[in-house]
Amino acid sequence: MTSITMPEALVPLTDAAGRFSMLAIDQRESLRTMIGAVTHDPVTDADLTDFKTRAAQALTPHASAVLLDRFQGLGAAAVRDPECAFILAADILHQEPGGPVTGASLDEDLTVDMIHAHGADALKMLVPWLPGERDAAIELAGRFMDLCTAAGLPGIVEGVVRPHDIASWTDVERNDALVEAAKDLATVRPSLYKAEVPSYGRGSSAELTTEATRISGQLDCPWVVLSSGVAPADFPAAVAACVEGGADGFLAGRAVWSDAISASDVDDFLVTESVRRLRVLSGAETS
């Protein structure tokens, strides 16, 4: 665990052990693609809202906070467990139908009054980081943190490495980029930093811990890992290894609930297997 003192503003986002055990259900077009791949039917915004609401009802009693968007996620925010804090996504995600997120911009329509009306406890911004566009990433993260300051809320900066040629990168190259992204985005003084898991969770625990320690060395704030790109079976060990290297927990979505979409009984999967996964990640249950 990091030796950085937990800021008071972040305490509502932590669990009883003082760690972040947070759930992400703010996926938009990627969630539409996941559902459509199972149903083979057009997926409406109402379908996205329905899944997010069902997932929030099942899972937020076991999460310290839940990340949701204002487009299809406010219904889920309304039914979340009262002890589960609400993180509002402040990003507009750029992606082609069926493709990965390729960019993001600040939601310019999201006002301070709107943030307060939605009852958010914190805000989050996905910031794509490209080696040749580092200044743009810092500028975007800075404008987001200005919004957080205006709203009087903590800001979670999610640095993701998204160069066009990432498929050709080795794990070493990607891990170096994760460290550089953390170094750059730390300059805007986020309240909490959210990073991808080094090596996509592959490799030994010692190797993952070493890479996590490198990320920790760039930050003056607590940080957590996300689960995108990591196989659900690999994620618990990856979280443990990153915590050993200084991370303070997780803010995860797909590794917890994505398999529920293709389950024969979505709700049963959510309240059994997805809850089990979340409890294992938070340390409340052994695997």
C-alpha positions, 0 to 999 in steps of 0.5 A, spaced: 500 500 500 502 507 498 504 511 504 500 517 501 495 519 506 488 518 504 485 525 503 479 526 507 475 528 500 476 521 498 474 517 504 467 516 502 469 512 496 473 507 500 471 501 504 471 499 511 478 497 510 480 504 507 481 501 500 478 503 494 473 497 492 469 501 486 465 498 481 465 501 474 458 501 470 459 507 465 461 504 459 456 506 453 457 504 446 462 498 448 456 496 453 451 496 447 456 492 443 457 487 448 449 486 449 448 486 441 453 481 440 449 476 445 442 478 443 443 480 435 438 485 435 439 493 435 440 495 442 437 501 445 439 506 450 433 503 454 437 497 454 443 500 457 439 503 462 436 497 464 442 493 464 446 498 468 440 499 473 440 491 474 447 491 475 447 497 480 442 493 484 446 487 485 453 489 486 453 496 489 451 493 496 458 490 495 462 496 492 465 502 496 463 507 490 460 506 483 462 510 477 456 511 472 455 516 466 449 521 466 446 518 459 444 511 461 446 511 468 442 516 472 437 510 473 442 506 476 445 511 481 438 512 484 437 505 486 444 504 488 446 502 495 445 508 500 452 506 503 455 506 496 458 513 493 456 515 486 462 517 481 459 521 475 463 520 469 465 527 466 467 524 459 464 524 452 468 517 449 469 517 442 469 510 439 466 507 432 460 502 433 463 495 435 470 498 436 474 500 442 475 507 445 479 511 441 479 518 444 475 522 449 473 529 451 470 533 457 463 533 457 462 541 456 454 540 457 456 538 464 455 544 469 456 545 476 449 545 478 448 539 474 453 535 478 450 537 484 443 536 482 445 529 480 448 528 487 455 526 485 460 524 490 466 525 485 468 526 478 472 521 473 475 523 466 478 518 461 484 521 458 487 518 452 495 518 452 499 518 446 507 519 446 506 524 441 500 528 444 502 528 451 501 536 452 494 535 449 493 529 455 495 534 460 491 540 458 485 535 458 486 533 464 487 540 467 481 542 464 477 536 468 480 538 474 478 545 474 471 543 473 472 538 479 475 544 483 469 549 481 464 543 483 468 542 490 469 535 488 475 530 488 477 528 481 479 521 478 483 522 472 484 515 468 490 515 464 489 510 458 495 509 453 492 509 446 497 510 440 494 507 434 500 502 433 499 499 440 498 492 438 505 492 435 508 494 442 511 489 447 509 489 454 515 493 456 514 498 451 506 499 454 509 499 461 514 504 460 508 508 457 503 507 463 509 510 467 510 516 463 502 517 462 502 517 470 508 522 470 505 527 465 498 526 468 500 527 475 502 534 474 494 536 474 494 534 481 488 529 481 485 527 487 485 519 485 489 516 479 486 510 475 491 506 471 491 500 466 494 494 469 501 493 467 502 487 462 495 486 461 495 482 468 500 477 465 506 475 468 508 473 475 506 477 481 513 480 482 513 483 475 507 486 476 508 489 483 515 492 480 511 495 474 506 498 479 511 500 484 514 504 478 507 508 477 507 509 484 513 513 484 510 518 479 504 520 483 503 524 489 496 521 490 492 514 491 491 510 485 487 504 483 487 499 477 482 498 472 480 491 469 479 493 461 484 488 457 485 483 463 482 476 463 477 476 469 480 470 472 487 474 472 484 480 475 484 478 482 491 476 482 493 482 478 490 487 483 493 484 489 500 485 486 499 492 484 496 493 491 503 490 493 506 495 489 503 501 492 496 501 489 490 503 493 485 498 490 481 498 484 475 501 480 473 495 475 467 493 471 468 488 465 472 483 470 466 483 475 460 483 470 461 482 463 460 475 463 453 476 466 451 479 459 451 472 456 448 468 462 442 464 461 439 468 467 443 475 467 440 477 474 442 470 477 449 471 475 450 478 477 447 476 484 451 470 485 458 470 480 459 477 479 458 479 487 463 473 488 468 476 484 467 483 487 467 480 494 474 477 492 477 483 489 475 487 495 478 481 500 471 480 503 471 473 500 476 468 498 477 465 491 
